[in-house]
Amino acid sequence: MSLNNTTSSDEHGREDGRLYEKEHKLLRKVAQASIEHGLRIGQPLAVDMARYPCPLREPGASFVTLNERGRLRGCIGSLEATRPLVEDVAHNAYAAAFSDPRFPPLQAHELPGLDLHISVLSPATPMQFDSEEDLIRQLRPGVDGLVLEDGDHRGTFLPAVWASLPDAHDFLQHLKLKAGLPADSWSDTIRVSRYVTESF
């Protein structure tokens, strides 16, 4: 599955490789069902691949974000496509509800007020830059998701984070903090990759 900012078609004849609305709905149903299954059984939903169209059976990387009354309740995802997209969504939905270390496991009474969002990621592309200022100039607010790495430190921000951090300098500083680095740190070993998302 490919997502980019140029007009192209994938092997299924879709412009920009994007999913159809009906596939968005299928993935949302899978995510919801996996959370409900987790409440009953304590495990993510086992997905029957034969029930889903080809694009959802292809390797894909996703993030599932849960909000409750406008506040974050869990967010877990994959940066690399290592399993079928529909299976990735099922596992990440379960993990967002029950395994996000920032929150206690979801309780059944919270389910009716839960707002669920799915982001399907394009492959990350390494960025080339010669300074922090050069990197900041290249960023596309509202478009780029970033993965920042330095040694054992790693963090990512989805493009949706631009809504709360619209300034590129602030965005990068907070990403460094998320990766466990000081906000004002910089080194020649920092690596940054960017990706875009299809969110629904």
N, C-alpha and C positions, 0 to 999 in steps of 0.2 A: 504494500500500500504506500502510495506516495502523496505527500502534501507539499505544495510549494506555492510560490507567488507568480508563476508564469502559467499561461494557458497551455495545457497538454492533456493527453488522455492516457489512462492506464490500460492494462490488458483487457479490462471489461468495458472499454469504450467510454469511461466516465471522465468528464473534464476535471483536471487537477486531481484525479484519483479519489475524489470525495465520496462519502457514503450518501446513500439516498435517505430521505426522511423516514421511510419505513424501517431502514436499518438502524437509524438513531433510536426509533421506538423499540425495536427488538433488544438493543443493547441496554436501554433503560429498564426494560422488563427483566432482563437477566440480572442486572445489578440489584434491582429491588427484590427479586426472588432469592438471590444469594444472601442478602441481608436477612430476609425472613427465614430462610433455611438455617442461617447461623443462629438465630434466636431459638429455633426449635431443636436443632441437632448439634450445634457447636462446630460446624464445619462449613466451608464454602460450598455452593451448589456445584454438583458434578454435571458438566455440560455435555449434552448429546449433540455432537458435531453435525450429525446427519440432518438435524432440524434447521440448520442455519445456512444462508446463502454463502457462496464462495468468498466474497470479500471479508466476511466475518470469521471465516475459517483460516484465512491467511495470517501469518505472523504479524502481530501489531503490539504497540506499546500504548498504554493508557494510564490516566490518572482519574481516580474517582474522588470527588469532593463532596462532603456532607455538611450542610448548614442546618442549624436549628434556630428558628426565629432570627434569622439574619446573622447569626454568629457561627464561626467555624466549629464543626463537631467532629471532623476527621478528614484526613486527606492522605491517601496512599497511592503510589503509582509505580510504573516501570519506565525507565528511560530507554531501554533497548527492547526490541521485538524478539522475544525468545520463545513465545508460544502463540497459539491462535488468538486473535483479538478477542473473540467472545469469551474465551477461557480467561484471558488476562483481565477483562472487565469483571468477571464473576469473582476472581480471586481478590482483586483490588477493592471491590465494593465490600466484600467480607472484611478485609483487613482494615479498611477505613472505619468500619463500624466497630470492630472489636479489638484491633491490634495497634491503633495509633497510640504511641507511648505518651502523647500529650493529654490524652483523655481516658476516662474510665470506659469499659466496654458498654456499648449501647444497651439500653433496657427497652423492653417491649413497649412501655408507655410513651417512649420518645418517638416511636415509628410514625404516628400520624402527622407530627409536626416537622418531619425530616424533608429537607429540600436537597435533591440529588443532582449533581452535575458530572458529566463525563467529558474528558478531553482526550482525543486521540492524537498522538504525537507523530510528527514526521521524524525521519532519521536526523540526528544531531550532526551539524556541520562545524568542524573546527574553524575558529576565527583567527585571522592573522592581524597582529597589531604590534606596535613597537613601544607603546607606553599606555598608561591608564587613560590619559586624555584621548589618545587615538582610539582606544576601545570604546570609550563613551561616545565619541563622534559617530561611530559606526552603528550604534544601537538604534533599533527602530521601536520607539515606545508604542505599546499597544499591540505589537506584532510578534516580537521576539520572546521566546522562552529561552532561558540561559542555564547552562550547566557550568559551574566554576569549580576548578580543581587545583589544588596545590599540595603536593605530597599526599598525606593521608586525609586531607580535608576535601570535602566535596559537598556541594549544595546546588539546588536548582530552584528556580522560580518559573512558574507557568506564566504565559502572557497575561492571564487574568490579574496578576499581581500589579500590573501597571495601573490598574484602576485606583489602587490605594497608594502607589508610589510612582506618580507620573513623571517625575524628574529622573533622567537617566543616571545622574550622579548618585542620587539617593537610592535608586533601584540597585545599583552595583554595590553600594556600601552595605545595604541590608542583606544582599546576597552573600557578601563576605562574612557577615555576622552569622548567617544561617549555616555557612560552611565551617564555622568555628574559628574564623580568622578575625583579627581586629578590623574595624571598619576602615581605618586609614592605612591598612597594610598594603604593600605592593612588592612583588618580587619578579625576577625574570623567569621563574618557574611556574607562574600562574598560567593555567590553560583555561580557555573559555570556548564553549561550543554553543551554537544556537539552533533552535528548532521552532517550528510553528505548530499550532494545534487546530484541530477541528473540534469545537466545543458545543455541547448541547445538553 
